[in-house]
Amino acid sequence: MNGEHGVNPSPKRLVETTAENAAAGPSTVPAPGPSTVQAPGRGASPLPGGGLDKGVPRSALRALTPREREVLSVLPSGEGNVAIARRLGIAERTVKAHLTSITRKLGLRSRVEAALLSAEWADELRADRADADRT
């Protein structure tokens, strides 16, 4: 099975599908109305339709630590926490902690939103990593 009919898709496929949907333009799903229930303290999601760059300014990268930016930069690969931990030489629970901090600092709701944002900001994150490697 390939992620259809009730089977969970891989994180990489989920990011690809979400990115494809974002590129396709606005959804035909009706806009939320007064009967829509949202979690307390949460605004509209910065997902497709409005574009992530409109929801989170690029300057928000400065709020992240160098290690958080490094974790953020590998999210679009679709790897799980264990693989990310191995790649970066840190513990899995450290990856989880960084992801929690990243989503909180950037006002995101999920790892998928963080991965989409990371893909969008790939150039900045790559330049940031290059600068860190030079020092």
N, CA, C and O atoms as a GROMACS GRO file, in nm:
protein
  540
    1MET      N    1   0.085  -0.118   0.000
    1MET     CA    2   0.000   0.000   0.000
    1MET      C    3   0.089   0.124   0.000
    1MET      O    4   0.200   0.122   0.053
    2ASN      N    5   0.040   0.229  -0.059
    2ASN     CA    6   0.125   0.346  -0.077
    2ASN      C    7   0.071   0.472  -0.012
    2ASN      O    8   0.089   0.581  -0.067
    3GLY      N    9   0.007   0.462   0.100
    3GLY     CA   10  -0.040   0.581   0.170
    3GLY      C   11  -0.182   0.621   0.133
    3GLY      O   12  -0.227   0.730   0.167
    4GLU      N   13  -0.252   0.533   0.063
    4GLU     CA   14  -0.389   0.564   0.026
    4GLU      C   15  -0.486   0.480   0.107
    4GLU      O   16  -0.447   0.380   0.166
    5HIS      N   17  -0.610   0.521   0.110
    5HIS     CA   18  -0.718   0.445   0.172
    5HIS      C   19  -0.692   0.410   0.318
    5HIS      O   20  -0.696   0.293   0.356
    6GLY      N   21  -0.665   0.512   0.397
    6GLY     CA   22  -0.654   0.491   0.541
    6GLY      C   23  -0.516   0.455   0.592
    6GLY      O   24  -0.498   0.444   0.713
    7VAL      N   25  -0.419   0.437   0.504
    7VAL     CA   26  -0.284   0.406   0.548
    7VAL      C   27  -0.208   0.538   0.557
    7VAL      O   28  -0.215   0.619   0.465
    8ASN      N   29  -0.136   0.560   0.665
    8ASN     CA   30  -0.063   0.684   0.684
    8ASN      C   31   0.051   0.695   0.584
    8ASN      O   32   0.130   0.601   0.570
    9PRO      N   33   0.061   0.809   0.512
    9PRO     CA   34   0.172   0.828   0.419
    9PRO      C   35   0.300   0.858   0.496
    9PRO      O   36   0.296   0.895   0.613
   10SER      N   37   0.413   0.842   0.430
   10SER     CA   38   0.540   0.876   0.493
   10SER      C   39   0.545   1.027   0.514
   10SER      O   40   0.477   1.101   0.443
   11PRO      N   41   0.626   1.074   0.610
   11PRO     CA   42   0.637   1.219   0.631
   11PRO      C   43   0.682   1.291   0.504
   11PRO      O   44   0.635   1.401   0.475
   12LYS      N   45   0.774   1.228   0.428
   12LYS     CA   46   0.823   1.291   0.306
   12LYS      C   47   0.710   1.307   0.206
   12LYS      O   48   0.696   1.413   0.145
   13ARG      N   49   0.627   1.204   0.188
   13ARG     CA   50   0.516   1.211   0.094
   13ARG      C   51   0.412   1.314   0.140
   13ARG      O   52   0.352   1.383   0.058
   14LEU      N   53   0.391   1.323   0.270
   14LEU     CA   54   0.296   1.420   0.324
   14LEU      C   55   0.342   1.562   0.292
   14LEU      O   56   0.260   1.645   0.252
   15VAL      N   57   0.472   1.590   0.308
   15VAL     CA   58   0.526   1.723   0.275
   15VAL      C   59   0.512   1.748   0.126
   15VAL      O   60   0.472   1.857   0.086
   16GLU      N   61   0.546   1.647   0.042
   16GLU     CA   62   0.535   1.664  -0.102
   16GLU      C   63   0.392   1.693  -0.144
   16GLU      O   64   0.367   1.784  -0.223
   17THR      N   65   0.297   1.618  -0.090
   17THR     CA   66   0.156   1.636  -0.124
   17THR      C   67   0.108   1.774  -0.081
   17THR      O   68   0.037   1.841  -0.156
   18THR      N   69   0.144   1.816   0.040
   18THR     CA   70   0.102   1.947   0.089
   18THR      C   71   0.162   2.057   0.003
   18THR      O   72   0.094   2.156  -0.027
   19ALA      N   73   0.289   2.042  -0.036
   19ALA     CA   74   0.354   2.141  -0.122
   19ALA      C   75   0.288   2.145  -0.259
   19ALA      O   76   0.269   2.252  -0.316
   20GLU      N   77   0.252   2.027  -0.314
   20GLU     CA   78   0.183   2.021  -0.443
   20GLU      C   79   0.048   2.092  -0.434
   20GLU      O   80   0.011   2.167  -0.525
   21ASN      N   81  -0.024   2.068  -0.327
   21ASN     CA   82  -0.154   2.132  -0.309
   21ASN      C   83  -0.140   2.284  -0.297
   21ASN      O   84  -0.223   2.359  -0.348
   22ALA      N   85  -0.034   2.328  -0.229
   22ALA     CA   86  -0.011   2.471  -0.213
   22ALA      C   87   0.017   2.534  -0.349
   22ALA      O   88  -0.030   2.644  -0.377
   23ALA      N   89   0.094   2.466  -0.433
   23ALA     CA   90   0.128   2.517  -0.564
   23ALA      C   91   0.007   2.520  -0.656
   23ALA      O   92   0.000   2.601  -0.749
   24ALA      N   93  -0.090   2.432  -0.631
   24ALA     CA   94  -0.209   2.424  -0.715
   24ALA      C   95  -0.303   2.542  -0.694
   24ALA      O   96  -0.393   2.564  -0.776
   25GLY      N   97  -0.284   2.616  -0.589
   25GLY     CA   98  -0.367   2.733  -0.566
   25GLY      C   99  -0.467   2.711  -0.455
   25GLY      O  100  -0.462   2.610  -0.385
   26PRO      N  101  -0.560   2.806  -0.439
   26PRO     CA  102  -0.657   2.800  -0.331
   26PRO      C  103  -0.744   2.674  -0.339
   26PRO      O  104  -0.776   2.625  -0.447
   27SER      N  105  -0.778   2.626  -0.225
   27SER     CA  106  -0.862   2.508  -0.214
   27SER      C  107  -1.007   2.542  -0.243
   27SER      O  108  -1.048   2.658  -0.233
   28THR      N  109  -1.084   2.440  -0.278
   28THR     CA  110  -1.226   2.462  -0.300
   28THR      C  111  -1.305   2.442  -0.171
   28THR      O  112  -1.428   2.451  -0.172
   29VAL      N  113  -1.236   2.415  -0.063
   29VAL     CA  114  -1.302   2.398   0.066
   29VAL      C  115  -1.349   2.535   0.111
   29VAL      O  116  -1.273   2.632   0.104
   30PRO      N  117  -1.474   2.546   0.157
   30PRO     CA  118  -1.524   2.677   0.199
   30PRO      C  119  -1.443   2.735   0.315
   30PRO      O  120  -1.390   2.662   0.399
   31ALA      N  121  -1.434   2.866   0.316
   31ALA     CA  122  -1.363   2.935   0.424
   31ALA      C  123  -1.433   2.909   0.556
   31ALA      O  124  -1.554   2.889   0.560
   32PRO      N  125  -1.355   2.908   0.666
   32PRO     CA  126  -1.416   2.883   0.797
   32PRO      C  127  -1.521   2.990   0.827
   32PRO      O  128  -1.501   3.109   0.801
   33GLY      N  129  -1.630   2.946   0.882
   33GLY     CA  130  -1.736   3.039   0.919
   33GLY      C  131  -1.747   3.050   1.068
   33GLY      O  132  -1.661   3.000   1.140
   34PRO      N  133  -1.851   3.116   1.116
   34PRO     CA  134  -1.866   3.136   1.259
   34PRO      C  135  -1.881   3.007   1.338
   34PRO      O  136  -1.856   3.005   1.458
   35SER      N  137  -1.921   2.899   1.271
   35SER     CA  138  -1.939   2.774   1.344
   35SER      C  139  -1.810   2.693   1.355
   35SER      O  140  -1.808   2.588   1.418
   36THR      N  141  -1.702   2.742   1.293
   36THR     CA  142  -1.574   2.671   1.298
   36THR      C  143  -1.517   2.678   1.438
   36THR      O  144  -1.515   2.784   1.500
   37VAL      N  145  -1.472   2.566   1.488
   37VAL     CA  146  -1.414   2.560   1.621
   37VAL      C  147  -1.262   2.562   1.607
   37VAL      O  148  -1.206   2.481   1.533
   38GLN      N  149  -1.196   2.652   1.678
   38GLN     CA  150  -1.051   2.658   1.679
   38GLN      C  151  -1.003   2.642   1.821
   38GLN      O  152  -1.073   2.675   1.917
   39ALA      N  153  -0.881   2.591   1.832
   39ALA     CA  154  -0.823   2.577   1.965
   39ALA      C  155  -0.803   2.715   2.025
   39ALA      O  156  -0.770   2.809   1.952
   40PRO      N  157  -0.821   2.729   2.156
   40PRO     CA  158  -0.802   2.859   2.219
   40PRO      C  159  -0.663   2.914   2.194
   40PRO      O  160  -0.564   2.840   2.202
   41GLY      N  161  -0.655   3.042   2.164
   41GLY     CA  162  -0.527   3.106   2.146
   41GLY      C  163  -0.462   3.079   2.012
   41GLY      O  164  -0.349   3.122   1.990
   42ARG      N  165  -0.529   3.009   1.924
   42ARG     CA  166  -0.471   2.978   1.794
   42ARG      C  167  -0.540   3.060   1.687
   42ARG      O  168  -0.663   3.071   1.685
   43GLY      N  169  -0.461   3.118   1.598
   43GLY     CA  170  -0.516   3.193   1.486
   43GLY      C  171  -0.527   3.103   1.365
   43GLY      O  172  -0.521   2.981   1.376
   44ALA      N  173  -0.543   3.164   1.252
   44ALA     CA  174  -0.551   3.088   1.128
   44ALA      C  175  -0.416   3.025   1.100
   44ALA      O  176  -0.312   3.084   1.126
   45SER      N  177  -0.419   2.907   1.046
   45SER     CA  178  -0.297   2.836   1.013
   45SER      C  179  -0.228   2.901   0.894
   45SER      O  180  -0.295   2.939   0.798
   46PRO      N  181  -0.094   2.914   0.898
   46PRO     CA  182  -0.024   2.974   0.785
   46PRO      C  183   0.003   2.873   0.675
   46PRO      O  184   0.115   2.865   0.625
   47LEU      N  185  -0.098   2.795   0.638
   47LEU     CA  186  -0.081   2.693   0.536
   47LEU      C  187  -0.131   2.740   0.401
   47LEU      O  188  -0.173   2.856   0.388
   48PRO      N  189  -0.128   2.654   0.300
   48PRO     CA  190  -0.162   2.691   0.164
   48PRO      C  191  -0.285   2.779   0.152
   48PRO      O  192  -0.381   2.768   0.228
   49GLY      N  193  -0.278   2.866   0.056
   49GLY     CA  194  -0.384   2.964   0.036
   49GLY      C  195  -0.326   3.100   0.066
   49GLY      O  196  -0.320   3.186  -0.022
   50GLY      N  197  -0.282   3.122   0.190
   50GLY     CA  198  -0.220   3.248   0.228
   50GLY      C  199  -0.070   3.242   0.212
   50GLY      O  200  -0.005   3.347   0.202
   51GLY      N  201  -0.012   3.124   0.208
   51GLY     CA  202   0.132   3.111   0.196
   51GLY      C  203   0.199   3.123   0.330
   51GLY      O  204   0.164   3.209   0.411
   52LEU      N  205   0.296   3.037   0.354
   52LEU     CA  206   0.366   3.039   0.482
   52LEU      C  207   0.441   3.169   0.503
   52LEU      O  208   0.449   3.219   0.615
   53ASP      N  209   0.497   3.225   0.395
   53ASP     CA  210   0.576   3.346   0.413
   53ASP      C  211   0.492   3.463   0.462
   53ASP      O  212   0.547   3.558   0.517
   54LYS      N  213   0.361   3.459   0.443
   54LYS     CA  214   0.275   3.566   0.493
   54LYS      C  215   0.244   3.547   0.641
   54LYS      O  216   0.210   3.643   0.710
   55GLY      N  217   0.255   3.422   0.690
   55GLY     CA  218   0.223   3.394   0.829
   55GLY      C  219   0.342   3.407   0.922
   55GLY      O  220   0.326   3.443   1.038
   56VAL      N  221   0.462   3.379   0.870
   56VAL     CA  222   0.582   3.383   0.953
   56VAL      C  223   0.688   3.463   0.879
   56VAL      O  224   0.731   3.424   0.770
   57PRO      N  225   0.732   3.575   0.935
   57PRO     CA  226   0.835   3.654   0.868
   57PRO      C  227   0.970   3.583   0.871
   57PRO      O  228   1.002   3.513   0.967
   58ARG      N  229   1.048   3.600   0.766
   58ARG     CA  230   1.179   3.535   0.758
   58ARG      C  231   1.271   3.579   0.873
   58ARG      O  232   1.361   3.506   0.912
   59SER      N  233   1.247   3.697   0.925
   59SER     CA  234   1.328   3.745   1.037
   59SER      C  235   1.309   3.658   1.161
   59SER      O  236   1.390   3.665   1.254
   60ALA      N  237   1.204   3.575   1.164
   60ALA     CA  238   1.179   3.486   1.278
   60ALA      C  239   1.290   3.383   1.295
   60ALA      O  240   1.305   3.325   1.402
   61LEU      N  241   1.368   3.359   1.189
   61LEU     CA  242   1.481   3.266   1.201
   61LEU      C  243   1.578   3.309   1.310
   61LEU      O  244   1.643   3.225   1.372
   62ARG      N  245   1.587   3.440   1.333
   62ARG     CA  246   1.679   3.489   1.436
   62ARG      C  247   1.638   3.446   1.576
   62ARG      O  248   1.720   3.447   1.668
   63ALA      N  249   1.511   3.408   1.594
   63ALA     CA  250   1.464   3.363   1.725
   63ALA      C  251   1.509   3.221   1.755
   63ALA      O  252   1.503   3.176   1.870
   64LEU      N  253   1.556   3.150   1.652
   64LEU     CA  254   1.598   3.011   1.670
   64LEU      C  255   1.747   3.003   1.701
   64LEU      O  256   1.826   3.084   1.654
   65THR      N  257   1.782   2.903   1.782
   65THR     CA  258   1.923   2.878   1.809
   65THR      C  259   1.987   2.815   1.685
   65THR      O  260   1.915   2.765   1.598
   66PRO      N  261   2.120   2.817   1.676
   66PRO     CA  262   2.184   2.753   1.560
   66PRO      C  263   2.144   2.606   1.545
   66PRO      O  264   2.122   2.560   1.432
   67ARG      N  265   2.132   2.532   1.654
   67ARG     CA  266   2.094   2.391   1.645
   67ARG      C  267   1.949   2.375   1.600
   67ARG      O  268   1.917   2.284   1.524
   68GLU      N  269   1.862   2.464   1.646
   68GLU     CA  270   1.722   2.460   1.601
   68GLU      C  271   1.714   2.486   1.451
   68GLU      O  272   1.637   2.421   1.380
   69ARG      N  273   1.794   2.582   1.402
   69ARG     CA  274   1.796   2.609   1.258
   69ARG      C  275   1.848   2.488   1.181
   69ARG      O  276   1.802   2.458   1.071
   70GLU      N  277   1.946   2.418   1.240
   70GLU     CA  278   2.000   2.299   1.176
   70GLU      C  279   1.893   2.189   1.168
   70GLU      O  280   1.878   2.125   1.064
   71VAL      N  281   1.820   2.167   1.276
   71VAL     CA  282   1.710   2.068   1.277
   71VAL      C  283   1.604   2.110   1.175
   71VAL      O  284   1.556   2.027   1.098
   72LEU      N  285   1.568   2.237   1.174
   72LEU     CA  286   1.469   2.287   1.080
   72LEU      C  287   1.513   2.264   0.935
   72LEU      O  288   1.431   2.231   0.849
   73SER      N  289   1.641   2.280   0.909
   73SER     CA  290   1.691   2.267   0.772
   73SER      C  291   1.681   2.125   0.717
   73SER      O  292   1.676   2.107   0.595
   74VAL      N  293   1.678   2.023   0.803
   74VAL     CA  294   1.671   1.885   0.754
   74VAL      C  295   1.529   1.830   0.752
   74VAL      O  296   1.508   1.718   0.704
   75LEU      N  297   1.432   1.904   0.800
   75LEU     CA  298   1.294   1.854   0.804
   75LEU      C  299   1.236   1.819   0.667
   75LEU      O  300   1.166   1.718   0.657
   76PRO      N  301   1.262   1.895   0.560
   76PRO     CA  302   1.200   1.860   0.432
   76PRO      C  303   1.243   1.724   0.377
   76PRO      O  304   1.180   1.674   0.284
   77SER      N  305   1.348   1.665   0.432
   77SER     CA  306   1.392   1.534   0.385
   77SER      C  307   1.288   1.426   0.415
   77SER      O  308   1.288   1.320   0.352
   78GLY      N  309   1.199   1.454   0.511
   78GLY     CA  310   1.094   1.358   0.545
   78GLY      C  311   1.140   1.249   0.640
   78GLY      O  312   1.066   1.154   0.666
   79GLU      N  313   1.260   1.261   0.692
   79GLU     CA  314   1.311   1.161   0.786
   79GLU      C  315   1.241   1.175   0.921
   79GLU      O  316   1.194   1.282   0.958
   80GLY      N  317   1.236   1.067   0.993
   80GLY     CA  318   1.180   1.068   1.127
   80GLY      C  319   1.282   1.120   1.228
   80GLY      O  320   1.396   1.149   1.192
   81ASN      N  321   1.240   1.132   1.352
   81ASN     CA  322   1.326   1.186   1.456
   81ASN      C  323   1.453   1.104   1.477
   81ASN      O  324   1.560   1.161   1.501
   82VAL      N  325   1.442   0.972   1.469
   82VAL     CA  326   1.560   0.886   1.491
   82VAL      C  327   1.664   0.913   1.382
   82VAL      O  328   1.782   0.928   1.413
   83ALA      N  329   1.621   0.918   1.257
   83ALA     CA  330   1.714   0.942   1.146
   83ALA      C  331   1.776   1.083   1.155
   83ALA      O  332   1.894   1.100   1.129
   84ILE      N  333   1.695   1.181   1.193
   84ILE     CA  334   1.748   1.317   1.209
   84ILE      C  335   1.850   1.319   1.321
   84ILE      O  336   1.956   1.382   1.309
   85ALA      N  337   1.820   1.251   1.430
   85ALA     CA  338   1.913   1.245   1.543
   85ALA      C  339   2.046   1.183   1.501
   85ALA      O  340   2.153   1.234   1.535
   86ARG      N  341   2.039   1.074   1.426
   86ARG     CA  342   2.163   1.010   1.378
   86ARG      C  343   2.241   1.103   1.287
   86ARG      O  344   2.363   1.116   1.298
   87ARG      N  345   2.170   1.169   1.196
   87ARG     CA  346   2.235   1.258   1.100
   87ARG      C  347   2.307   1.372   1.171
   87ARG      O  348   2.417   1.411   1.132
   88LEU      N  349   2.245   1.426   1.276
   88LEU     CA  350   2.302   1.542   1.345
   88LEU      C  351   2.387   1.505   1.466
   88LEU      O  352   2.450   1.592   1.527
   89GLY      N  353   2.390   1.376   1.501
   89GLY     CA  354   2.471   1.332   1.614
   89GLY      C  355   2.416   1.375   1.748
   89GLY      O  356   2.492   1.406   1.840
   90ILE      N  357   2.282   1.376   1.760
   90ILE     CA  358   2.218   1.413   1.886
   90ILE      C  359   2.116   1.306   1.922
   90ILE      O  360   2.086   1.219   1.842
   91ALA      N  361   2.062   1.314   2.042
   91ALA     CA  362   1.963   1.216   2.088
   91ALA      C  363   1.827   1.244   2.025
   91ALA      O  364   1.795   1.358   1.990
   92GLU      N  365   1.747   1.138   2.011
   92GLU     CA  366   1.613   1.153   1.955
   92GLU      C  367   1.530   1.250   2.038
   92GLU      O  368   1.456   1.332   1.982
   93ARG      N  369   1.539   1.241   2.169
   93ARG     CA  370   1.458   1.331   2.252
   93ARG      C  371   1.504   1.477   2.237
   93ARG      O  372   1.425   1.569   2.258
   94THR      N  373   1.630   1.497   2.200
   94THR     CA  374   1.678   1.632   2.174
   94THR      C  375   1.615   1.686   2.046
   94THR      O  376   1.578   1.803   2.039
   95VAL      N  377   1.601   1.600   1.945
   95VAL     CA  378   1.533   1.639   1.822
   95VAL      C  379   1.389   1.679   1.855
   95VAL      O  380   1.341   1.782   1.808
   96LYS      N  381   1.321   1.597   1.935
   96LYS     CA  382   1.183   1.628   1.974
   96LYS      C  383   1.176   1.763   2.046
   96LYS      O  384   1.086   1.843   2.019
   97ALA      N  385   1.270   1.786   2.135
   97ALA     CA  386   1.272   1.913   2.209
   97ALA      C  387   1.293   2.031   2.114
   97ALA      O  388   1.227   2.135   2.127
   98HIS      N  389   1.385   2.015   2.020
   98HIS     CA  390   1.409   2.122   1.923
   98HIS      C  391   1.285   2.147   1.837
   98HIS      O  392   1.249   2.262   1.811
   99LEU      N  393   1.219   2.040   1.794
   99LEU     CA  394   1.098   2.056   1.711
   99LEU      C  395   0.988   2.128   1.789
   99LEU      O  396   0.917   2.213   1.734
  100THR      N  397   0.973   2.093   1.915
  100THR     CA  398   0.874   2.161   2.000
  100THR      C  399   0.907   2.309   2.011
  100THR      O  400   0.819   2.394   2.000
  101SER      N  401   1.034   2.339   2.033
  101SER     CA  402   1.077   2.478   2.047
  101SER      C  403   1.060   2.555   1.916
  101SER      O  404   1.017   2.670   1.917
  102ILE      N  405   1.094   2.491   1.804
  102ILE     CA  406   1.081   2.555   1.672
  102ILE      C  407   0.935   2.590   1.645
  102ILE      O  408   0.904   2.703   1.606
  103THR      N  409   0.846   2.494   1.664
  103THR     CA  410   0.705   2.520   1.634
  103THR      C  411   0.649   2.628   1.727
  103THR      O  412   0.568   2.710   1.684
  104ARG      N  413   0.691   2.627   1.853
  104ARG     CA  414   0.644   2.728   1.948
  104ARG      C  415   0.696   2.867   1.909
  104ARG      O  416   0.618   2.962   1.902
  105LYS      N  417   0.825   2.878   1.884
  105LYS     CA  418   0.886   3.008   1.852
  105LYS      C  419   0.833   3.067   1.722
  105LYS      O  420   0.820   3.189   1.710
  106LEU      N  421   0.802   2.981   1.625
  106LEU     CA  422   0.756   3.030   1.495
  106LEU      C  423   0.603   3.036   1.485
  106LEU      O  424   0.549   3.079   1.384
  107GLY      N  425   0.534   2.992   1.591
  107GLY     CA  426   0.389   2.996   1.592
  107GLY      C  427   0.325   2.896   1.497
  107GLY      O  428   0.220   2.923   1.440
  108LEU      N  429   0.389   2.783   1.479
  108LEU     CA  430   0.339   2.679   1.389
  108LEU      C  431   0.261   2.576   1.468
  108LEU      O  432   0.275   2.566   1.590
  109ARG      N  433   0.178   2.500   1.398
  109ARG     CA  434   0.096   2.399   1.464
  109ARG      C  435   0.153   2.259   1.455
  109ARG      O  436   0.118   2.172   1.535
  110SER      N  437   0.241   2.235   1.359
  110SER     CA  438   0.286   2.098   1.339
  110SER      C  439   0.423   2.091   1.275
  110SER      O  440   0.478   2.190   1.226
  111ARG      N  441   0.475   1.972   1.276
  111ARG     CA  442   0.601   1.941   1.211
  111ARG      C  443   0.588   1.963   1.060
  111ARG      O  444   0.683   2.006   0.995
  112VAL      N  445   0.472   1.932   1.004
  112VAL     CA  446   0.451   1.949   0.861
  112VAL      C  447   0.461   2.096   0.823
  112VAL      O  448   0.524   2.130   0.724
  113GLU      N  449   0.400   2.184   0.903
  113GLU     CA  450   0.412   2.327   0.876
  113GLU      C  451   0.559   2.369   0.886
  113GLU      O  452   0.605   2.450   0.805
  114ALA      N  453   0.632   2.316   0.982
  114ALA     CA  454   0.774   2.349   0.996
  114ALA      C  455   0.852   2.299   0.874
  114ALA      O  456   0.941   2.370   0.826
  115ALA      N  457   0.820   2.180   0.825
  115ALA     CA  458   0.889   2.126   0.708
  115ALA      C  459   0.860   2.210   0.584
  115ALA      O  460   0.950   2.236   0.504
  116LEU      N  461   0.736   2.253   0.569
  116LEU     CA  462   0.701   2.339   0.455
  116LEU      C  463   0.774   2.472   0.463
  116LEU      O  464   0.824   2.522   0.362
  117LEU      N  465   0.778   2.529   0.580
  117LEU     CA  466   0.849   2.655   0.601
  117LEU      C  467   0.997   2.637   0.572
  117LEU      O  468   1.059   2.722   0.509
  118SER      N  469   1.053   2.526   0.617
  118SER     CA  470   1.194   2.497   0.593
  118SER      C  471   1.223   2.485   0.443
  118SER      O  472   1.324   2.536   0.396
  119ALA      N  473   1.135   2.419   0.371
  119ALA     CA  474   1.153   2.406   0.226
  119ALA      C  475   1.148   2.543   0.160
  119ALA      O  476   1.224   2.571   0.067
  120GLU      N  477   1.058   2.628   0.207
  120GLU     CA  478   1.044   2.762   0.152
  120GLU      C  479   1.167   2.848   0.184
  120GLU      O  480   1.209   2.930   0.102
  121TRP      N  481   1.224   2.829   0.301
  121TRP     CA  482   1.338   2.910   0.345
  121TRP      C  483   1.471   2.838   0.325
  121TRP      O  484   1.570   2.873   0.389
  122ALA      N  485   1.476   2.739   0.237
  122ALA     CA  486   1.595   2.656   0.219
  122ALA      C  487   1.721   2.738   0.193
  122ALA      O  488   1.827   2.708   0.248
  123ASP      N  489   1.711   2.842   0.110
  123ASP     CA  490   1.830   2.922   0.078
  123ASP      C  491   1.887   2.991   0.202
  123ASP      O  492   2.008   2.991   0.223
  124GLU      N  493   1.799   3.049   0.283
  124GLU     CA  494   1.845   3.116   0.404
  124GLU      C  495   1.908   3.018   0.502
  124GLU      O  496   2.011   3.046   0.562
  125LEU      N  497   1.844   2.902   0.516
  125LEU     CA  498   1.896   2.801   0.609
  125LEU      C  499   2.029   2.746   0.560
  125LEU      O  500   2.119   2.721   0.641
  126ARG      N  501   2.043   2.726   0.429
  126ARG     CA  502   2.168   2.676   0.371
  126ARG      C  503   2.280   2.778   0.392
  126ARG      O  504   2.391   2.742   0.429
  127ALA      N  505   2.249   2.906   0.369
  127ALA     CA  506   2.349   3.012   0.388
  127ALA      C  507   2.389   3.020   0.535
  127ALA      O  508   2.506   3.039   0.568
  128ASP      N  509   2.290   3.006   0.623
  128ASP     CA  510   2.316   3.009   0.767
  128ASP      C  511   2.410   2.895   0.807
  128ASP      O  512   2.501   2.914   0.887
  129ARG      N  513   2.386   2.777   0.751
  129ARG     CA  514   2.471   2.661   0.782
  129ARG      C  515   2.611   2.680   0.728
  129ARG      O  516   2.708   2.642   0.793
  130ALA      N  517   2.624   2.739   0.609
  130ALA     CA  518   2.755   2.764   0.551
  130ALA      C  519   2.833   2.862   0.639
  130ALA      O  520   2.953   2.844   0.661
  131ASP      N  521   2.765   2.964   0.688
  131ASP     CA  522   2.829   3.062   0.777
  131ASP      C  523   2.878   2.993   0.905
  131ASP      O  524   2.988   3.021   0.952
  132ALA      N  525   2.797   2.904   0.960
  132ALA     CA  526   2.834   2.832   1.083
  132ALA      C  527   2.954   2.740   1.057
  132ALA      O  528   3.039   2.725   1.145
  133ASP      N  529   2.961   2.679   0.940
  133ASP     CA  530   3.072   2.591   0.908
  133ASP      C  531   3.203   2.666   0.893
  133ASP      O  532   3.310   2.610   0.918
  134ARG      N  533   3.196   2.794   0.852
  134ARG     CA  534   3.317   2.874   0.835
  134ARG      C  535   3.376   2.920   0.967
  134ARG      O  536   3.495   2.951   0.974
  135THR      N  537   3.293   2.925   1.073
  135THR     CA  538   3.343   2.976   1.202
  135THR      C  539   3.391   2.867   1.289
  135THR      O  540   3.436   2.892   1.401
   0.00000   0.00000   0.00000
